[in-house]
Amino acid sequence: MDEVLVCKNLMKRFGNRQAVDDISFAVNKGQCYGLLGPNGAGKTTTISIACGLLERDSGEVYVNGKVLVHTSTEEKKAIGYVPQDLALYPELSVSDNIRFFGRLYGIESKELSKRIDGVLELVGLSDRKNDRINTFSGGMKRRANIAVGLVHSPLLLVLDEPTVGVDPQSRNAILEAVQNLVTEGLAVLYTTHYMEEAERLCHSIGIMDSGKLIAEGTKHSLVGTVDSSRRIKIKFDKYEPNFETIFSKLSYVNKIEHKANEIEVILNNDSVQIADIFKEVPDIAPSIIAAEIVEPNLESVFLSLTGKELRD
């Protein structure tokens, strides 16, 4: 069976707020499934339910084919959960932190020592195994947190915004580790509001907003749902209101969208190049400081579906 996690029609309300509204998705072996959405979209609540940490109002969760309930033991043991907030003891070394949690899972000492070395190598902390957590950078702490979530060899790794606030080196180490784990056959549920992470890691993506799963599919299929008209973004050193009027008179311009000191020109002719536009607006050209062709991406999908940018 390829499905490691299946969530069906999950519902959760806090007072008057519907935090999770009829959410359904599945995560397979060797697959990274991304829940993409802004802060407050309901991602953390959804995965807390999926991990059995929060009671759902209704719906079903299956882990490795078995129903997950609040009292489940084996099903929860199949999950490695890495929360947004660090779950580490700062006065202990990273290896002692991993050892502590490993013993909670009943792993024997000899086997546990091997696993500690393995997960530390995976997250790039082998050379710091005896250093205390309170000497680590924020990014290193998050990498240590992932190592803890992997020590019991789970079937499913759940990562909740694992790169928020980390340095570029740690961020890249985390993303590479996730890619390697998926390649080895692990199922990964990954929440983020960073579009580029979802594009890099995820085989399937669910886009969440206001507690709802508003779209789901591969990156390619999702991007295919937005307007594919050729778009060119033009940035000015100083924007003048008449610029929009001048561009709108060009025969191949279908629509213009204006934001701050830039405009996005939507064309009705795919053969038009940036240089062609510059030739037709010689008086404006000196005010242009940058121009680029805009390719559809997940940010475009989210904007198309919600009318707002991902980080709004």
Contacts in CASP RR format, 6 or more apart in sequence:
PFRMAT RR
TARGET T0000
AUTHOR 0000-0000-0000
METHOD contacts of the structure
MODEL  1
MDEVLVCKNLMKRFGNRQAVDDISFAVNKGQCYGLLGPNGAGKTTTISIA
CGLLERDSGEVYVNGKVLVHTSTEEKKAIGYVPQDLALYPELSVSDNIRF
FGRLYGIESKELSKRIDGVLELVGLSDRKNDRINTFSGGMKRRANIAVGL
VHSPLLLVLDEPTVGVDPQSRNAILEAVQNLVTEGLAVLYTTHYMEEAER
LCHSIGIMDSGKLIAEGTKHSLVGTVDSSRRIKIKFDKYEPNFETIFSKL
SYVNKIEHKANEIEVILNNDSVQIADIFKEVPDIAPSIIAAEIVEPNLES
VFLSLTGKELRD
1 64 0 8 1.000
1 65 0 8 1.000
2 28 0 8 1.000
2 29 0 8 1.000
3 26 0 8 1.000
3 27 0 8 1.000
3 28 0 8 1.000
3 62 0 8 1.000
3 65 0 8 1.000
4 27 0 8 1.000
4 28 0 8 1.000
4 29 0 8 1.000
4 63 0 8 1.000
4 64 0 8 1.000
4 78 0 8 1.000
4 155 0 8 1.000
4 156 0 8 1.000
4 187 0 8 1.000
5 26 0 8 1.000
5 27 0 8 1.000
5 50 0 8 1.000
5 61 0 8 1.000
5 62 0 8 1.000
5 63 0 8 1.000
5 156 0 8 1.000
5 187 0 8 1.000
5 189 0 8 1.000
6 26 0 8 1.000
6 60 0 8 1.000
6 61 0 8 1.000
6 62 0 8 1.000
6 65 0 8 1.000
7 23 0 8 1.000
7 24 0 8 1.000
7 25 0 8 1.000
7 26 0 8 1.000
7 46 0 8 1.000
7 49 0 8 1.000
7 50 0 8 1.000
7 59 0 8 1.000
7 60 0 8 1.000
7 61 0 8 1.000
7 62 0 8 1.000
8 24 0 8 1.000
8 59 0 8 1.000
8 60 0 8 1.000
8 61 0 8 1.000
8 62 0 8 1.000
9 22 0 8 1.000
9 23 0 8 1.000
9 24 0 8 1.000
9 58 0 8 1.000
9 59 0 8 1.000
9 60 0 8 1.000
10 20 0 8 1.000
10 22 0 8 1.000
10 23 0 8 1.000
10 24 0 8 1.000
10 46 0 8 1.000
10 49 0 8 1.000
10 50 0 8 1.000
10 56 0 8 1.000
10 58 0 8 1.000
10 59 0 8 1.000
10 61 0 8 1.000
11 18 0 8 1.000
11 20 0 8 1.000
11 21 0 8 1.000
11 22 0 8 1.000
11 23 0 8 1.000
11 56 0 8 1.000
11 57 0 8 1.000
11 58 0 8 1.000
11 59 0 8 1.000
12 18 0 8 1.000
12 19 0 8 1.000
12 20 0 8 1.000
12 45 0 8 1.000
12 49 0 8 1.000
12 54 0 8 1.000
12 56 0 8 1.000
12 57 0 8 1.000
13 19 0 8 1.000
13 57 0 8 1.000
18 211 0 8 1.000
19 42 0 8 1.000
19 45 0 8 1.000
19 211 0 8 1.000
20 42 0 8 1.000
20 45 0 8 1.000
20 46 0 8 1.000
20 49 0 8 1.000
20 56 0 8 1.000
20 211 0 8 1.000
21 210 0 8 1.000
21 211 0 8 1.000
21 212 0 8 1.000
22 212 0 8 1.000
22 213 0 8 1.000
23 46 0 8 1.000
23 208 0 8 1.000
23 211 0 8 1.000
23 212 0 8 1.000
23 213 0 8 1.000
24 213 0 8 1.000
25 33 0 8 1.000
25 35 0 8 1.000
25 204 0 8 1.000
25 206 0 8 1.000
25 213 0 8 1.000
25 216 0 8 1.000
26 33 0 8 1.000
27 33 0 8 1.000
27 156 0 8 1.000
27 187 0 8 1.000
27 188 0 8 1.000
27 189 0 8 1.000
28 187 0 8 1.000
29 155 0 8 1.000
29 185 0 8 1.000
29 186 0 8 1.000
29 187 0 8 1.000
30 182 0 8 1.000
30 183 0 8 1.000
30 184 0 8 1.000
30 185 0 8 1.000
30 186 0 8 1.000
30 187 0 8 1.000
30 188 0 8 1.000
31 182 0 8 1.000
31 187 0 8 1.000
31 188 0 8 1.000
31 203 0 8 1.000
31 204 0 8 1.000
32 178 0 8 1.000
32 182 0 8 1.000
32 188 0 8 1.000
32 190 0 8 1.000
32 201 0 8 1.000
32 202 0 8 1.000
32 203 0 8 1.000
33 187 0 8 1.000
33 188 0 8 1.000
33 189 0 8 1.000
33 190 0 8 1.000
33 202 0 8 1.000
33 203 0 8 1.000
33 204 0 8 1.000
33 205 0 8 1.000
33 206 0 8 1.000
34 189 0 8 1.000
34 190 0 8 1.000
34 191 0 8 1.000
34 192 0 8 1.000
34 198 0 8 1.000
34 201 0 8 1.000
34 202 0 8 1.000
34 204 0 8 1.000
34 205 0 8 1.000
34 206 0 8 1.000
35 43 0 8 1.000
35 46 0 8 1.000
35 47 0 8 1.000
35 189 0 8 1.000
35 190 0 8 1.000
35 191 0 8 1.000
35 192 0 8 1.000
35 205 0 8 1.000
35 206 0 8 1.000
35 208 0 8 1.000
36 191 0 8 1.000
36 192 0 8 1.000
36 193 0 8 1.000
36 195 0 8 1.000
36 198 0 8 1.000
36 202 0 8 1.000
36 205 0 8 1.000
36 206 0 8 1.000
36 207 0 8 1.000
36 208 0 8 1.000
36 298 0 8 1.000
36 302 0 8 1.000
36 310 0 8 1.000
37 43 0 8 1.000
37 192 0 8 1.000
37 193 0 8 1.000
37 207 0 8 1.000
37 208 0 8 1.000
37 209 0 8 1.000
37 302 0 8 1.000
37 310 0 8 1.000
38 193 0 8 1.000
38 209 0 8 1.000
38 310 0 8 1.000
38 311 0 8 1.000
38 312 0 8 1.000
39 193 0 8 1.000
41 193 0 8 1.000
41 208 0 8 1.000
41 209 0 8 1.000
41 210 0 8 1.000
41 211 0 8 1.000
42 208 0 8 1.000
42 211 0 8 1.000
43 160 0 8 1.000
43 161 0 8 1.000
43 191 0 8 1.000
43 208 0 8 1.000
44 84 0 8 1.000
44 160 0 8 1.000
44 161 0 8 1.000
44 191 0 8 1.000
45 54 0 8 1.000
45 211 0 8 1.000
46 208 0 8 1.000
46 211 0 8 1.000
47 81 0 8 1.000
47 158 0 8 1.000
47 160 0 8 1.000
47 189 0 8 1.000
47 191 0 8 1.000
48 54 0 8 1.000
49 55 0 8 1.000
49 56 0 8 1.000
49 61 0 8 1.000
50 61 0 8 1.000
50 68 0 8 1.000
50 158 0 8 1.000
50 189 0 8 1.000
51 76 0 8 1.000
51 79 0 8 1.000
51 80 0 8 1.000
51 81 0 8 1.000
51 158 0 8 1.000
52 61 0 8 1.000
52 68 0 8 1.000
52 69 0 8 1.000
52 70 0 8 1.000
52 72 0 8 1.000
52 76 0 8 1.000
53 81 0 8 1.000
55 70 0 8 1.000
60 67 0 8 1.000
61 67 0 8 1.000
61 68 0 8 1.000
62 68 0 8 1.000
63 72 0 8 1.000
63 75 0 8 1.000
63 76 0 8 1.000
63 78 0 8 1.000
63 79 0 8 1.000
63 155 0 8 1.000
63 156 0 8 1.000
64 75 0 8 1.000
64 78 0 8 1.000
64 155 0 8 1.000
66 72 0 8 1.000
66 74 0 8 1.000
66 75 0 8 1.000
67 75 0 8 1.000
68 75 0 8 1.000
68 76 0 8 1.000
77 105 0 8 1.000
77 152 0 8 1.000
77 154 0 8 1.000
78 154 0 8 1.000
78 155 0 8 1.000
78 156 0 8 1.000
79 154 0 8 1.000
79 155 0 8 1.000
79 156 0 8 1.000
79 157 0 8 1.000
79 158 0 8 1.000
80 149 0 8 1.000
80 150 0 8 1.000
80 152 0 8 1.000
80 154 0 8 1.000
80 156 0 8 1.000
80 157 0 8 1.000
80 158 0 8 1.000
81 149 0 8 1.000
81 158 0 8 1.000
81 160 0 8 1.000
82 145 0 8 1.000
82 146 0 8 1.000
82 148 0 8 1.000
82 149 0 8 1.000
82 157 0 8 1.000
82 158 0 8 1.000
82 159 0 8 1.000
82 160 0 8 1.000
82 162 0 8 1.000
83 145 0 8 1.000
83 160 0 8 1.000
84 160 0 8 1.000
84 161 0 8 1.000
84 164 0 8 1.000
86 141 0 8 1.000
86 142 0 8 1.000
86 145 0 8 1.000
87 145 0 8 1.000
87 148 0 8 1.000
88 97 0 8 1.000
88 133 0 8 1.000
88 141 0 8 1.000
88 144 0 8 1.000
88 145 0 8 1.000
88 148 0 8 1.000
89 96 0 8 1.000
89 97 0 8 1.000
89 100 0 8 1.000
89 133 0 8 1.000
90 132 0 8 1.000
90 133 0 8 1.000
90 134 0 8 1.000
91 132 0 8 1.000
91 133 0 8 1.000
91 134 0 8 1.000
92 100 0 8 1.000
92 132 0 8 1.000
92 133 0 8 1.000
93 129 0 8 1.000
93 130 0 8 1.000
93 131 0 8 1.000
93 132 0 8 1.000
93 133 0 8 1.000
94 120 0 8 1.000
94 125 0 8 1.000
94 128 0 8 1.000
94 129 0 8 1.000
94 130 0 8 1.000
94 131 0 8 1.000
94 132 0 8 1.000
94 133 0 8 1.000
94 136 0 8 1.000
94 144 0 8 1.000
94 147 0 8 1.000
95 116 0 8 1.000
95 120 0 8 1.000
95 129 0 8 1.000
95 130 0 8 1.000
97 133 0 8 1.000
97 144 0 8 1.000
97 148 0 8 1.000
98 115 0 8 1.000
98 116 0 8 1.000
98 119 0 8 1.000
98 120 0 8 1.000
98 144 0 8 1.000
98 147 0 8 1.000
98 148 0 8 1.000
98 151 0 8 1.000
99 112 0 8 1.000
99 116 0 8 1.000
101 148 0 8 1.000
101 149 0 8 1.000
101 151 0 8 1.000
101 152 0 8 1.000
102 112 0 8 1.000
102 115 0 8 1.000
102 151 0 8 1.000
102 152 0 8 1.000
103 112 0 8 1.000
105 151 0 8 1.000
105 152 0 8 1.000
107 115 0 8 1.000
107 151 0 8 1.000
107 152 0 8 1.000
112 151 0 8 1.000
115 151 0 8 1.000
115 152 0 8 1.000
115 153 0 8 1.000
116 129 0 8 1.000
116 147 0 8 1.000
116 151 0 8 1.000
117 126 0 8 1.000
117 129 0 8 1.000
119 146 0 8 1.000
119 147 0 8 1.000
119 148 0 8 1.000
119 149 0 8 1.000
119 150 0 8 1.000
119 151 0 8 1.000
120 126 0 8 1.000
120 129 0 8 1.000
120 147 0 8 1.000
122 147 0 8 1.000
122 150 0 8 1.000
122 177 0 8 1.000
122 180 0 8 1.000
122 181 0 8 1.000
123 143 0 8 1.000
123 144 0 8 1.000
123 146 0 8 1.000
123 147 0 8 1.000
123 173 0 8 1.000
123 174 0 8 1.000
123 177 0 8 1.000
124 143 0 8 1.000
124 173 0 8 1.000
124 177 0 8 1.000
125 140 0 8 1.000
125 143 0 8 1.000
125 144 0 8 1.000
125 147 0 8 1.000
128 136 0 8 1.000
128 140 0 8 1.000
133 141 0 8 1.000
133 144 0 8 1.000
136 144 0 8 1.000
137 167 0 8 1.000
137 170 0 8 1.000
138 165 0 8 1.000
138 166 0 8 1.000
138 167 0 8 1.000
138 170 0 8 1.000
139 165 0 8 1.000
139 166 0 8 1.000
139 167 0 8 1.000
139 170 0 8 1.000
139 171 0 8 1.000
139 174 0 8 1.000
140 170 0 8 1.000
142 162 0 8 1.000
142 163 0 8 1.000
142 166 0 8 1.000
142 170 0 8 1.000
142 174 0 8 1.000
143 170 0 8 1.000
143 173 0 8 1.000
143 174 0 8 1.000
143 177 0 8 1.000
145 162 0 8 1.000
146 157 0 8 1.000
146 159 0 8 1.000
146 162 0 8 1.000
146 174 0 8 1.000
146 177 0 8 1.000
149 157 0 8 1.000
150 157 0 8 1.000
150 181 0 8 1.000
154 186 0 8 1.000
155 186 0 8 1.000
155 187 0 8 1.000
156 186 0 8 1.000
156 187 0 8 1.000
156 188 0 8 1.000
156 189 0 8 1.000
157 178 0 8 1.000
157 181 0 8 1.000
157 186 0 8 1.000
157 187 0 8 1.000
157 188 0 8 1.000
157 189 0 8 1.000
158 188 0 8 1.000
158 189 0 8 1.000
159 178 0 8 1.000
159 188 0 8 1.000
159 189 0 8 1.000
159 190 0 8 1.000
159 191 0 8 1.000
160 191 0 8 1.000
161 191 0 8 1.000
161 192 0 8 1.000
161 193 0 8 1.000
162 174 0 8 1.000
162 190 0 8 1.000
163 170 0 8 1.000
163 171 0 8 1.000
163 174 0 8 1.000
163 175 0 8 1.000
163 192 0 8 1.000
163 194 0 8 1.000
163 197 0 8 1.000
166 174 0 8 1.000
175 197 0 8 1.000
175 200 0 8 1.000
175 201 0 8 1.000
178 188 0 8 1.000
178 190 0 8 1.000
178 201 0 8 1.000
179 200 0 8 1.000
179 201 0 8 1.000
181 188 0 8 1.000
182 188 0 8 1.000
182 201 0 8 1.000
182 203 0 8 1.000
188 201 0 8 1.000
190 197 0 8 1.000
190 198 0 8 1.000
190 201 0 8 1.000
190 202 0 8 1.000
192 198 0 8 1.000
193 310 0 8 1.000
193 311 0 8 1.000
195 297 0 8 1.000
195 298 0 8 1.000
195 299 0 8 1.000
195 302 0 8 1.000
195 310 0 8 1.000
198 205 0 8 1.000
198 219 0 8 1.000
198 298 0 8 1.000
199 219 0 8 1.000
199 297 0 8 1.000
199 298 0 8 1.000
202 219 0 8 1.000
203 218 0 8 1.000
204 216 0 8 1.000
204 217 0 8 1.000
204 218 0 8 1.000
205 216 0 8 1.000
205 217 0 8 1.000
205 218 0 8 1.000
205 219 0 8 1.000
205 222 0 8 1.000
205 298 0 8 1.000
206 213 0 8 1.000
206 215 0 8 1.000
206 216 0 8 1.000
206 217 0 8 1.000
207 213 0 8 1.000
207 214 0 8 1.000
207 215 0 8 1.000
207 216 0 8 1.000
207 222 0 8 1.000
207 298 0 8 1.000
207 301 0 8 1.000
207 302 0 8 1.000
207 305 0 8 1.000
208 214 0 8 1.000
209 302 0 8 1.000
209 305 0 8 1.000
209 306 0 8 1.000
214 305 0 8 1.000
214 306 0 8 1.000
215 222 0 8 1.000
215 225 0 8 1.000
215 301 0 8 1.000
215 305 0 8 1.000
216 222 0 8 1.000
219 298 0 8 1.000
222 298 0 8 1.000
222 301 0 8 1.000
223 296 0 8 1.000
223 297 0 8 1.000
223 298 0 8 1.000
223 300 0 8 1.000
223 301 0 8 1.000
224 296 0 8 1.000
225 301 0 8 1.000
225 304 0 8 1.000
226 296 0 8 1.000
226 300 0 8 1.000
226 301 0 8 1.000
226 304 0 8 1.000
227 266 0 8 1.000
227 296 0 8 1.000
227 304 0 8 1.000
228 296 0 8 1.000
229 254 0 8 1.000
229 266 0 8 1.000
229 267 0 8 1.000
229 268 0 8 1.000
230 266 0 8 1.000
230 267 0 8 1.000
230 269 0 8 1.000
230 270 0 8 1.000
230 272 0 8 1.000
230 293 0 8 1.000
231 264 0 8 1.000
231 265 0 8 1.000
231 266 0 8 1.000
231 267 0 8 1.000
231 293 0 8 1.000
231 294 0 8 1.000
232 264 0 8 1.000
232 265 0 8 1.000
232 267 0 8 1.000
232 274 0 8 1.000
232 277 0 8 1.000
232 291 0 8 1.000
232 292 0 8 1.000
232 293 0 8 1.000
232 294 0 8 1.000
233 262 0 8 1.000
233 263 0 8 1.000
233 264 0 8 1.000
233 265 0 8 1.000
233 290 0 8 1.000
233 291 0 8 1.000
233 292 0 8 1.000
233 293 0 8 1.000
233 294 0 8 1.000
234 262 0 8 1.000
234 263 0 8 1.000
234 264 0 8 1.000
234 265 0 8 1.000
234 277 0 8 1.000
234 288 0 8 1.000
234 290 0 8 1.000
234 291 0 8 1.000
235 261 0 8 1.000
235 262 0 8 1.000
235 288 0 8 1.000
235 289 0 8 1.000
235 290 0 8 1.000
235 291 0 8 1.000
236 243 0 8 1.000
236 261 0 8 1.000
236 262 0 8 1.000
236 287 0 8 1.000
236 288 0 8 1.000
236 289 0 8 1.000
237 261 0 8 1.000
237 287 0 8 1.000
237 289 0 8 1.000
238 261 0 8 1.000
238 287 0 8 1.000
239 258 0 8 1.000
239 260 0 8 1.000
239 261 0 8 1.000
239 262 0 8 1.000
239 263 0 8 1.000
240 287 0 8 1.000
243 263 0 8 1.000
243 284 0 8 1.000
243 287 0 8 1.000
244 256 0 8 1.000
244 258 0 8 1.000
244 263 0 8 1.000
246 281 0 8 1.000
246 283 0 8 1.000
246 284 0 8 1.000
247 253 0 8 1.000
247 256 0 8 1.000
247 263 0 8 1.000
247 265 0 8 1.000
247 277 0 8 1.000
247 281 0 8 1.000
248 256 0 8 1.000
250 277 0 8 1.000
250 280 0 8 1.000
250 281 0 8 1.000
252 267 0 8 1.000
252 268 0 8 1.000
252 269 0 8 1.000
252 272 0 8 1.000
253 265 0 8 1.000
253 266 0 8 1.000
253 267 0 8 1.000
253 268 0 8 1.000
254 266 0 8 1.000
254 267 0 8 1.000
254 268 0 8 1.000
255 266 0 8 1.000
256 263 0 8 1.000
256 264 0 8 1.000
256 265 0 8 1.000
256 266 0 8 1.000
257 263 0 8 1.000
257 264 0 8 1.000
257 266 0 8 1.000
258 264 0 8 1.000
264 294 0 8 1.000
265 277 0 8 1.000
274 291 0 8 1.000
274 292 0 8 1.000
274 293 0 8 1.000
277 291 0 8 1.000
278 285 0 8 1.000
278 288 0 8 1.000
278 291 0 8 1.000
294 300 0 8 1.000
298 310 0 8 1.000
299 309 0 8 1.000
299 310 0 8 1.000
302 308 0 8 1.000
302 309 0 8 1.000
302 310 0 8 1.000
303 309 0 8 1.000
303 310 0 8 1.000
END
